Amino acid sequence: MSVLPAIRMLPSADLARAMSAEGLRLMFPLAALHAALWPLLWVVVWSHDLPFASSSLPAHWHAQEMLVGSFGAALLGFLTSALPEWTDTRRISGRPLFLFAGFWAGARVLGLLAVESGWLIGLMFDQAWMLFLLAYALRLSWTKKSTDLLGFVLFVTAFAGAAAMLRIAMALELYDLSESAIRVLGFALLGLLGLALARITVPVTNLILDPTEKTSPYRPHPGRMHLSAGLAMLVILAEAAMLSDAVRGYLMIAAGAAFLDRVAEGFVGREGLSFELGGLWLSSALAGTGLITFGLSLIGLPLPWLGGLHLALMGGLGLGVLQVLSIAGLLHTGQPLRFSTTTRLSILLLVLSVLLRVLPQFAPSFSLPFGPYGLTSTLFSLSFLLWATAYIPLLWSPASVDQERC
């Protein structure tokens, strides 16, 4: 079922109600469309020669738009849906969601064109929805007298602070500070990924092992639940304190090992090789491998740190986001947890795009057709575009609003 005909058939009021019934219904499609279109436009249309960029670096705009734009939209949709579910409180819906989606979208238009003179507007737009998320999580924690959400609060705080620092550093042409802010953004998102996987993996694994939901055959090892997130926060603190390369390198290796330890969560028999579960542990594997590679390069080994960073963020984080979009998109629309052929193909294309992105960095003599970025950006974009064609009709269907299984 294609996206546009499905949407055209809906009355505007019904469409708006379905889109804003909860955060993920609005923001997940926006995250996917942004991830599908922005990289492709940069590479294919402008060849990284961004229209209004003069003193700022295209690589910094790229990092900002992928981390704050694509993955930030997924974060906004995920937390506005998951936090009320975890705290048994009423969800945010309707006009407030459209408002914060508008703030997010305004900053993305400036990012697409690399409008340097609009840096303060972009900063205010992005900080508006980030600070809302922070206040929302704090309010729920206070209302429920619970500390369960404080991990999310800490990482969202780090994420918002790094996003602001990146905007300011780019405006002031502080390139080293921009690089540091990008790293903190990535580590904050990896920490949030670790927290999310700790919450998601257990119920998803049990649902795959027993679709009847009568039993819970999978029990996680409690020691690994938040280890990866905790060590990611130590990496953020080391980066913020500007500690030596060696210290940051060893902390990255430790955080990477913690993510690799999560791969053991897939040892549940042949079901662990399914796309539904395999994508979760493969996300941890890519994140862990990337962090270890980055860390080893910092302590002096001849490894490409940029290749490690792309493995962790484009690979581990990107695949983790795609898995969350796919799993939640099914469960929140009343569908069985079985990925369609289209979803499986989107996962395969994402993994292939990551491998093609990092291969030239590990093997400099290897050359790709259509340049170093053409093929990988096309596959990455196609991956999220396929997800959008499969899920937007589900998420924006009024009939699915009251059918969730979570």
C-alpha positions as CSV (number, residue, x, y, z in Angstrom):
1,M,0.0,0.0,0.0
2,S,1.6,3.3,-1.1
3,V,1.7,6.3,1.2
4,L,0.1,9.1,-0.8
5,P,-3.1,7.3,-1.9
6,A,-3.6,6.0,1.6
7,I,-3.4,9.5,3.0
8,R,-5.5,11.2,0.3
9,M,-8.4,8.9,1.2
10,L,-8.6,10.2,4.8
11,P,-10.6,13.3,5.8
12,S,-8.3,16.0,7.1
13,A,-9.7,15.9,10.6
14,D,-9.3,12.1,10.9
15,L,-5.8,12.3,9.5
16,A,-4.8,15.0,12.0
17,R,-6.3,13.0,14.8
18,A,-4.4,9.8,13.8
19,M,-1.1,11.7,13.2
20,S,-1.2,13.3,16.7
21,A,-2.7,10.5,18.8
22,E,0.7,10.0,20.3
23,G,4.2,11.1,19.7
24,L,5.5,8.2,17.7
25,R,2.7,8.4,15.1
26,L,3.8,11.9,14.1
27,M,7.6,11.9,14.8
28,F,8.6,8.5,13.5
29,P,7.5,9.2,9.9
30,L,9.1,12.6,10.1
31,A,12.3,11.0,11.4
32,A,12.3,8.4,8.5
33,L,11.5,11.0,5.8
34,H,14.3,13.3,7.1
35,A,16.8,10.4,7.2
36,A,15.7,9.4,3.7
37,L,15.8,12.8,2.0
38,W,18.4,15.0,3.7
39,P,21.6,12.9,3.0
40,L,20.5,12.1,-0.5
41,L,19.9,15.8,-1.3
42,W,23.3,16.8,0.2
43,V,25.2,14.2,-1.9
44,V,23.2,13.9,-5.1
45,V,21.9,17.4,-5.6
46,W,24.6,19.6,-3.9
47,S,27.6,17.3,-3.8
48,H,28.2,18.5,-0.2
49,D,28.5,22.1,-1.5
50,L,25.7,23.4,0.7
51,P,23.9,26.5,-0.6
52,F,24.5,29.0,2.3
53,A,27.5,27.5,4.0
54,S,30.7,29.6,3.7
55,S,32.7,29.5,7.0
56,S,31.0,26.4,8.5
57,L,32.0,22.8,7.5
58,P,29.5,20.6,5.6
59,A,30.6,17.7,7.8
60,H,29.4,19.5,10.9
61,W,26.0,20.3,9.3
62,H,25.7,16.7,8.3
63,A,26.4,15.5,11.8
64,Q,24.0,18.0,13.3
65,E,21.2,17.1,10.9
66,M,21.6,13.3,11.3
67,L,22.0,13.3,15.1
68,V,19.7,16.2,16.1
69,G,17.4,16.0,13.0
70,S,16.8,12.3,12.1
71,F,17.6,10.7,15.4
72,G,16.3,13.6,17.4
73,A,12.9,13.2,15.8
74,A,12.9,9.5,16.7
75,L,13.9,10.5,20.3
76,L,11.0,13.0,20.5
77,G,8.5,10.4,19.2
78,F,9.8,7.6,21.4
79,L,9.9,9.4,24.7
80,T,6.6,11.1,24.3
81,S,5.0,7.7,23.8
82,A,7.1,5.5,26.1
83,L,7.4,7.7,29.2
84,P,3.6,7.9,29.7
85,E,3.4,4.2,29.1
86,W,6.1,3.4,31.6
87,T,4.5,5.7,34.2
88,D,0.8,4.9,33.5
89,T,0.0,8.5,32.7
90,R,-1.9,10.3,30.0
91,R,-0.2,10.7,26.7
92,I,0.5,14.0,25.0
93,S,-1.5,14.3,21.8
94,G,-3.0,16.8,19.5
95,R,-1.8,20.4,19.1
96,P,1.2,20.2,21.5
97,L,2.7,17.5,19.3
98,F,2.2,19.6,16.2
99,L,3.8,22.5,17.9
100,F,6.9,20.7,18.9
101,A,7.1,19.0,15.5
102,G,6.9,22.5,14.0
103,F,9.9,23.6,16.1
104,W,11.8,20.5,15.0
105,A,10.9,21.1,11.3
106,G,11.9,24.8,11.4
107,A,15.4,23.9,12.5
108,R,15.6,21.2,9.8
109,V,14.8,23.6,7.0
110,L,17.7,25.8,8.1
111,G,19.9,22.7,8.3
112,L,19.0,21.5,4.9
113,L,20.2,24.7,3.3
114,A,23.0,25.3,5.9
115,V,21.7,28.8,6.7
116,E,24.6,30.1,8.8
117,S,22.9,33.4,9.6
118,G,19.9,31.5,11.1
119,W,22.0,29.7,13.7
120,L,20.2,31.5,16.7
121,I,16.8,30.7,15.3
122,G,17.8,27.1,14.7
123,L,19.2,26.9,18.3
124,M,15.9,28.2,19.8
125,F,13.8,25.9,17.7
126,D,15.8,22.8,18.7
127,Q,16.1,23.8,22.3
128,A,12.3,24.3,22.6
129,W,11.5,20.7,21.9
130,M,14.5,19.4,23.8
131,L,13.8,21.4,26.9
132,F,10.2,20.3,26.7
133,L,11.3,16.6,26.7
134,L,13.5,17.3,29.7
135,A,10.7,19.1,31.6
136,Y,8.3,16.4,30.7
137,A,10.5,13.6,32.1
138,L,11.2,15.6,35.2
139,R,7.5,16.2,35.8
140,L,6.6,12.6,35.5
141,S,9.4,11.6,37.8
142,W,8.2,14.1,40.4
143,T,4.6,13.1,40.0
144,K,5.3,9.4,40.4
145,K,7.9,10.0,43.1
146,S,10.2,7.7,41.0
147,T,13.9,7.7,40.0
148,D,13.4,5.3,37.1
149,L,13.5,8.0,34.5
150,L,16.5,9.9,35.8
151,G,18.8,8.1,33.4
152,F,16.8,9.5,30.5
153,V,16.9,12.9,32.1
154,L,20.6,12.9,32.3
155,F,21.2,11.9,28.7
156,V,18.6,14.3,27.4
157,T,20.3,17.0,29.3
158,A,23.7,16.1,27.8
159,F,22.0,15.9,24.4
160,A,20.4,19.3,24.7
161,G,23.6,20.9,26.0
162,A,25.7,19.4,23.2
163,A,23.2,20.5,20.5
164,A,23.4,24.1,21.8
165,M,27.2,24.0,22.0
166,L,27.4,22.7,18.4
167,R,25.2,25.6,17.1
168,I,27.3,28.2,18.9
169,A,30.6,26.6,18.0
170,M,29.7,26.5,14.3
171,A,28.6,30.1,14.4
172,L,31.8,31.2,16.0
173,E,34.0,29.0,13.7
174,L,35.3,27.0,16.7
175,Y,35.9,23.8,14.8
176,D,37.5,21.8,17.6
177,L,34.6,22.6,19.9
178,S,32.2,21.6,17.2
179,E,33.9,18.2,16.9
180,S,33.7,17.7,20.6
181,A,30.0,18.7,20.6
182,I,29.3,16.2,17.9
183,R,30.9,13.4,19.9
184,V,28.9,14.3,23.0
185,L,25.7,14.2,20.9
186,G,26.6,10.8,19.6
187,F,27.5,9.4,23.0
188,A,24.3,10.8,24.6
189,L,22.2,9.1,21.9
190,L,24.2,5.8,22.4
191,G,23.5,6.1,26.2
192,L,19.8,6.6,25.4
193,L,20.0,3.6,23.1
194,G,21.4,1.5,25.9
195,L,18.6,2.6,28.3
196,A,16.0,1.9,25.6
197,L,17.3,-1.5,24.7
198,A,17.2,-2.4,28.4
199,R,13.5,-1.6,28.5
200,I,12.6,-3.0,25.0
201,T,14.6,-6.2,24.6
202,V,13.0,-8.2,27.4
203,P,9.3,-7.8,26.4
204,V,10.1,-8.1,22.7
205,T,12.1,-11.3,23.3
206,N,9.3,-12.8,25.3
207,L,6.8,-11.8,22.7
208,I,8.8,-13.5,20.0
209,L,9.4,-16.7,22.1
210,D,5.8,-16.9,23.1
211,P,3.4,-14.9,20.9
212,T,0.5,-16.0,23.2
213,E,2.1,-13.9,26.0
214,K,1.1,-16.6,28.5
215,T,4.7,-17.1,29.7
216,S,7.9,-15.1,30.0
217,P,10.6,-17.5,29.2
218,Y,13.4,-14.9,28.9
219,R,15.0,-13.4,31.9
220,P,17.9,-10.9,31.4
221,H,21.1,-10.8,33.4
222,P,20.5,-7.8,35.8
223,G,24.2,-6.8,35.6
224,R,24.1,-5.9,32.0
225,M,20.9,-3.9,31.9
226,H,22.3,-0.4,32.3
227,L,26.1,-1.1,32.1
228,S,26.4,0.3,28.5
229,A,24.5,3.4,29.3
230,G,26.4,4.1,32.5
231,L,29.8,3.8,30.8
232,A,28.5,6.0,27.9
233,M,27.8,8.7,30.5
234,L,31.4,8.3,31.8
235,V,32.6,8.9,28.2
236,I,30.5,12.0,28.0
237,L,32.0,13.3,31.3
238,A,35.5,12.6,30.1
239,E,34.8,14.5,26.8
240,A,33.3,17.4,28.7
241,A,36.3,17.5,31.1
242,M,38.7,17.4,28.1
243,L,40.6,14.5,29.5
244,S,43.5,13.0,27.6
245,D,43.1,10.9,24.5
246,A,44.3,7.8,26.5
247,V,41.7,8.2,29.2
248,R,38.9,8.8,26.8
249,G,40.1,5.9,24.6
250,Y,40.0,3.4,27.5
251,L,36.6,4.6,28.6
252,M,35.3,4.2,25.0
253,I,36.7,0.6,24.9
254,A,34.9,-0.1,28.2
255,A,31.7,1.3,26.9
256,G,32.1,-0.6,23.6
257,A,32.7,-3.9,25.6
258,A,29.5,-3.2,27.5
259,F,27.5,-2.9,24.3
260,L,29.1,-6.1,22.9
261,D,28.0,-7.8,26.1
262,R,24.4,-7.0,25.2
263,V,24.8,-9.2,22.1
264,A,24.4,-12.2,24.5
265,E,20.7,-11.1,24.8
266,G,20.3,-12.7,21.4
267,F,21.3,-16.1,22.6
268,V,17.8,-17.4,22.8
269,G,17.9,-20.1,20.1
270,R,17.0,-19.7,16.4
271,E,14.6,-16.9,17.2
272,G,17.6,-14.8,18.1
273,L,18.4,-14.8,14.3
274,S,15.0,-13.3,13.4
275,F,15.0,-9.8,12.1
276,E,12.9,-8.7,15.0
277,L,15.5,-9.8,17.6
278,G,18.6,-9.9,15.4
279,G,18.4,-6.2,14.6
280,L,18.4,-5.4,18.4
281,W,21.6,-7.3,19.2
282,L,23.3,-6.4,15.9
283,S,22.6,-2.7,16.9
284,S,24.6,-3.3,20.1
285,A,27.3,-5.2,18.2
286,L,27.8,-2.3,15.8
287,A,27.8,0.3,18.5
288,G,30.3,-1.7,20.6
289,T,32.6,-2.4,17.7
290,G,32.6,1.2,16.7
291,L,33.3,2.5,20.2
292,I,36.2,0.0,20.6
293,T,37.6,1.0,17.3
294,F,37.4,4.7,18.2
295,G,38.9,4.0,21.6
296,L,41.8,2.0,20.2
297,S,42.6,4.7,17.7
298,L,42.8,7.2,20.6
299,I,45.3,5.1,22.5
300,G,47.6,4.9,19.5
301,L,46.6,2.0,17.4
302,P,46.5,2.6,13.6
303,L,42.8,2.4,13.2
304,P,40.4,4.9,11.6
305,W,38.6,6.8,14.3
306,L,36.1,8.1,11.8
307,G,35.3,4.6,10.7
308,G,34.7,3.7,14.3
309,L,32.5,6.7,14.8
310,H,30.4,5.8,11.8
311,L,30.1,2.1,12.9
312,A,28.8,3.3,16.3
313,L,26.5,6.1,15.2
314,M,25.4,5.3,11.6
315,G,25.5,1.6,12.3
316,G,24.7,0.9,15.9
317,L,22.5,3.9,16.5
318,G,21.0,4.0,13.1
319,L,20.0,0.3,13.2
320,G,18.7,0.7,16.8
321,V,16.5,3.6,15.7
322,L,15.2,1.6,12.7
323,Q,14.4,-1.3,15.0
324,V,12.5,0.9,17.5
325,L,10.6,2.5,14.7
326,S,9.7,-0.9,13.2
327,I,8.8,-2.7,16.5
328,A,6.8,0.2,18.1
329,G,5.1,0.9,14.7
330,L,3.6,-2.5,14.7
331,L,2.7,-2.9,18.4
332,H,1.2,0.6,18.6
333,T,-1.1,-0.1,15.7
334,G,-2.3,-3.5,16.8
335,Q,-0.2,-5.6,14.4
336,P,1.6,-8.9,15.2
337,L,5.3,-8.5,15.8
338,R,6.4,-9.9,12.5
339,F,8.4,-7.7,10.1
340,S,7.2,-7.5,6.5
341,T,9.4,-8.2,3.5
342,T,9.7,-4.4,3.0
343,T,10.9,-3.9,6.6
344,R,13.4,-6.7,6.4
345,L,14.7,-5.2,3.1
346,S,15.1,-1.8,4.8
347,I,17.1,-3.3,7.6
348,L,19.4,-5.1,5.1
349,L,19.9,-1.9,3.1
350,L,20.8,0.0,6.2
351,V,23.4,-2.5,7.3
352,L,24.8,-2.6,3.7
353,S,25.0,1.2,3.6
354,V,27.0,1.2,6.9
355,L,29.5,-1.4,5.6
356,L,30.0,0.5,2.4
357,R,30.5,3.8,4.4
358,V,33.2,2.4,6.6
359,L,35.0,0.0,4.2
360,P,37.0,2.7,2.4
361,Q,38.1,4.1,5.8
362,F,39.5,0.7,6.8
363,A,40.8,-0.1,3.3
364,P,41.8,3.2,1.7
365,S,42.7,1.6,-1.6
366,F,39.1,0.4,-2.0
367,S,37.0,2.6,-4.2
368,L,33.3,2.7,-4.6
369,P,31.2,3.4,-7.7
370,F,29.6,6.9,-7.7
371,G,32.2,8.3,-5.4
372,P,32.8,7.6,-1.6
373,Y,29.3,8.7,-0.6
374,G,26.9,8.3,-3.5
375,L,26.1,4.6,-3.1
376,T,26.0,4.5,0.6
377,S,23.8,7.6,1.0
378,T,21.5,6.2,-1.6
379,L,21.1,2.9,0.2
380,F,20.7,4.6,3.6
381,S,18.0,6.9,2.2
382,L,16.2,4.0,0.4
383,S,16.2,2.1,3.7
384,F,14.2,4.7,5.6
385,L,12.1,5.5,2.5
386,L,11.0,1.8,2.4
387,W,10.2,2.0,6.1
388,A,8.0,5.0,5.5
389,T,6.1,3.4,2.7
390,A,5.3,0.4,4.9
391,Y,4.5,2.2,8.2
392,I,3.0,5.6,7.4
393,P,-0.3,4.0,6.2
394,L,-0.4,2.2,9.6
395,L,0.6,5.0,11.8
396,W,-1.7,7.6,10.1
397,S,-4.7,5.3,9.9
398,P,-7.6,6.4,12.3
399,A,-8.7,2.8,12.5
400,S,-5.4,1.8,14.3
401,V,-5.5,4.5,17.0
402,D,-7.1,2.3,19.6
403,Q,-5.6,-1.0,18.6
404,E,-2.1,-0.9,20.2
405,R,-0.7,-4.0,22.0
406,C,1.8,-2.4,24.3
